[in-house]
């Protein structure tokens, strides 16, 4: 490879595109959804199960892995992919999201983010430089520059201050990177203010990152504002590098974002909602807790070929969930992740055949009411 990663676009349909990201740990077909494995584990799923579903890249978190078990230990074990036994690639978030989600235990200044561990209160100073060092020790294929994830709501003045700090940290992050085999992405902020999104996009894309991400969305803002700012961010990202929409989302959000030209996604929804009894299906969301499923012999989704849909009825899954059986979380998580993997594959095929718009209308038809994402730890 000429650089840490190679990116190619193989087909376009409107602004939607399908392509390939080649990393030292293999290739990822895009558009791609990454399951969230914050602590080097996707909840309720074994790494080989993720691989068998078609996932070739997962997301882990630098802050959490630095706290436990420690980046040095993971480096000694051969890097995060080998440590968790995943045969594919890993993207690591820098810890910038924790500046917002763990706001009660941190202090942000020009130097970085001063945390007190959520485990034992021990201090941790996360700077742009230390965030890169941690991610390099983790052996991530794609690293993220440290940013300040702007919360919602935010005043224009505070959002401006936040994005300017993010831009300065972005420069420091790139200067700190000394690995030639690990890619580094910059993150656009700006909350839901059009002028600030444009300013941040201009600043971040002027820095020679290997890819670019839109951050600070799906953190509680209205859905229309999220989609508007995502579209604006995508329109200002270079066409020859991967575009990553962070923390989004629901099936309809993913389809809408793919239509904007995004290539990469992550979200806790398929795993978190599974543990709370909610399944994503081709006909929309299914709450397995509802009494209507008590004697329902049908699978979660008649259009799905995942193992739970082949072997378990809704009645059985409801019984497992109400009984507190671990198998309920396992089965619902497996189904949801299978659904998201299938959605991405179908989107890639529709783009390649020039039929994405028609496919998107049909695929989104059951998702008029979405279960919105929230800024939570997974």
N, C-alpha and C positions, 0 to 999 in steps of 0.2 A: 504494500500500500504506500502511496505517496505521502500520506499523513497519518495521524492516529486513526482516522476513519475515512472511508470513501462513501460518497453519496451519489446516487444516480436516480434520475426520474425516467421511468420506462413508458408511462402513458399518462395523458391528461384528458380530462373531460370537464370542460368549463375551468374553474379554478381547482377542482379536485385533481389529485395526482396520486399515482402509485409508483413505488420505486423500491430502492434497496439501500440499506446502510450496512456496510461491511466493517466489522470490528475485529480486534485480535481474537475474540471468542466466537466468531461466526457472524453470519449475515442475518439481518432483520428485514423482512418484507414490510413495506409501509403502504398504507397507514397501519400503525401498530399500537396496540394497547398494552401497557405494562402493568401487571399485577403489583400491588404495593406490598413489599416485604421489608417493612421498616427496620426490623432487627435481624435481617438476613433470614426471614421466614415469612412466607405468605400464610396467614392464619388458616389452619385446618387442612392445608395442602402440603404434600411432599414435593420437593423440587422436580423429581422425575415425572410426577403426575402433571405438573405445569408444562413440562417439555412435551409430554405425550399429547397434550391439548393443542400444541402448536405455538406455545409462548417461547420465544427465543431471547427475550430480554425481560428482566424484572427490575424493580426499583428498590433500593435500600437507602437508609438515612445515615449520614455521616455523624450527626450529633449523637444519635442513640447508640451507634456502634462504638463511638469514641468513649461514651460513658460505660458501656458494657458490651463486649468483653474487653474492648480497647483495640485501637487501630494497630498497635505494634503486634499484639497477639495474632490478629488476622493476617498481617503481613507474614509472620513466621509460619502460618498455616497455608501459605500459598496464595493469599488473596481471597476476597469475599466469595467469588464464584466457586472456587475449590472448597472453601470452608463450609459452604452450605450444600455442596454437592450438586450444584446446578451446572449443566453442560453448556449453557449459553452465556449471554452478555449481561452485565449489570450496570445500571445507571444509578449514581448516588446523588441524592439531594444534599446540599451543602450544610443544611441546618438553618437556613434563612427562614423557612416556614415556622420553625420553633420560636423565632423572635416574636411571632404573633400568637401561636397556639399556646406557648408557655410564657406569656407576657408577665405573669405574676412572679416568675422566678428569674427574670433577666433584666439587664440594664443595657441600653444601646447607646453607644457614643461613636465618635469618629474612628476610634481604634478597632471596634468590633462589638460583639455581643458578650456581655459578662453574665454567664449563667450560674445558678446554683443547681446542682444535679437534682433532678426530680426523684432520684432514688435515695440519696443520703445527704443532700445539701452541700456536697463538696463543690468547690468553685471550678469553673471551666471558662476560660477566656477563648472565645471563638473569633478569630480575626480572618480577614480574607486569606492571609498567608497560612494560618494554621488549618483553615478549612481545606485548602488545597493539599497541604501536607498530609492531613488525615485521609483524604480521598485517594491520594497517591499511594499511601500505605495500604489502603483497602484494596487497591488494584482495580478500581472501577474502570470500565471501558469508556464511559462517559461521565464526566464530573460536571458539577454545576458551580458557577461562581457564587460567592456569598452575596446575598441581597437582603434587603429589608422588605419583607412581605407586608405591604400596606394593608391594615385592617379596614373593614367597612363597618360603619360609615367613617369617612375621613374628610376633614376640611381641605379645601384646595391648598392652603398654605402648608399644612402638614404633609399632604401627598407630594407636593413639590419638594419639600425638604427630604422626604424619604427617597424619591427617585434620584435626586442629586447625590445622596449618600450611596445609593446602589451603583450609580455610574462611577463614583470614585473607587468603590470597593471592586467593581468589575475590572478596572485598570490594574489594581493591586493583585487581584486574583490571577490575571493573565501573566503578570510579571513574575508571580511566585511559581507558576507551573514550569517544571523542568523535565517532565516526562515526555518522551517523543512517541509513546504508544497509547497515551490516554487523552481522549478528546475533552475539550472544555467548552461548555455552552454559557452564554450570557443571558440574563433575564431582564425582560422589559417590565416596568412597573407603571404607575400613573393612575391607579384606582380607576374610577369611571369618568374621569375628566378627559375629554377629547384632546385638548391642547397638551395636557401632560402626557398622555399616551404617545402622542406624536413626538413630543420632546424626548421622552425616554427611548422610544424606538430609534430615533435619529442618533442619540448618544450611544446606545448599546450596539447598534449595527455598524457603527463606525469603527468599532474595536474588532480586531481580527480573530473572532472566536470560530470554532469549528461548527457551531450551530447556534440557534437562537430560540429562546423560550418566551412565552407570554405568561407572566405570573400575576399574582394578586387578584385573580378572578375566581368565581365560585366560592367566595368567602362571606356570603350573606347578602350580596347585592341583588337587585331585581334581575330576573332572567333576561329580560330585554336588554338591560344595560350590559350584562355579561356578554351576550352574543354580539352586541354592537362593538364593544371594546375588543373582543376577540377578533372580529372581522377587520377592524382597523389595524390591530397589531399584525395580523397575517399579511395584510396588504403592504406593510412596510418592511417585511422581512425579505432577505435575499432569496431569490428563486433557486440558487444553486447550492443551498445548504439546508439541513433538516430544520423543520419548524415544529416546535414542541409546545402544546397547550397544557399547562400544568393544572392538575387537580380537577379535571373535567372528564367524565361526567356520566350523565344518563345516556341511554341509547340515542334519544333524539338530539341531545347536545353533541354527541360524538359525530353523528351523521351531519349535523349542521356545520360543525367545525371542519370535517373533512371536505365539505363543499367549499369552505373558505380557503383551503389549501394547506391545512395542518397535516403533519405526518406522524406525530407521536403524542400519546396521551397516557395519563395515569389517573387513578381515582380509587378511593377506598370503598366506593358504593357496592361493587359486586360481592366483596367479602364481608363488609360491615353489615349490609342489609341482610345477607344470608343468615348471619348469626342472630338477627332480630326477626327471622321468620318471613323475609320477603324474597321472592324469586322474580327474576326478570324473564319474561317469556315473549314470544313473538306476538302475542295478543295483549301485551301490557303487563303491569305488575300483578303478582298474585301474593296475597297475604295468607300464608298457610295456617295462621292462627284462627282464621274465621271458622265459625261453626258449620258453614255451608260445605266445608271439605270433610266433615266428620265421617261421611259414608261415600266419599267420592272415589271411585275406582280408577279414575283417569290419571295419567301422568301429569306432571307440572305443565308440560308443553308437548302436544302431539306432534309438533314439527321438529322436536329435538331428539337427537340420538345419543345424548350423554348417558352414562351408566345409570344415574338415578332415574332418568326418565324411562329407561328400558326396564328397570327392575322394581321401582317403588311407585305406589299409588299416592295420591294426595292424602288419602285417609291415613296411610301409614306414616307419611312425613309429618302430618299434623300430630299424630300420636307421639312420634319421637320428640317433636318440639315441645309439646306440652309436658312430656315426661322428663324433660331436661337431659335427654340422651345426647351424648357427643356426636353420634351418627347424624343427628339432625343438622348440626352446623357443617359437618363434613359433606353431607349429601347436597345441601342447598348451596354451599360454597362451590362445590364441583360443578353443579348445574350452572350457576351464575357465571363462573369463569368460562365454562364451555360456551355459554351463550355469547359472551363478549368476544371470545376468540372467533366464533363463527361469524359474528357481525363484521369483524374486521376483514375476514377472508372474503365474505360476500361483497363488501365495499370494494376491495381490491379487484375482484373479478368484474364488478359492474363498471368500474372506471376503465379497466382494460378493454372492455367490450363497447365502451362509449354509451353505456346505458345507466349511468349513475343517477341522473335526475329522476328517471322513472323508478329505479330501485329505491331511492331515498323516500319518495312519496309513499310507497307501499310499506317499507320497513318502519317508517315513523308513524303510520296511521294508528297504531295501537298505543301510542305514547303521547296523547294530547295532554294528559296530566302526568307530570313527572315527579319522582321522588327526589327533591333537590339535594344537591351536595351541600355539606356544611364544613367549616374549618375544624376538623377533628383530628386527633392522633389515632393512628391505627396500630 
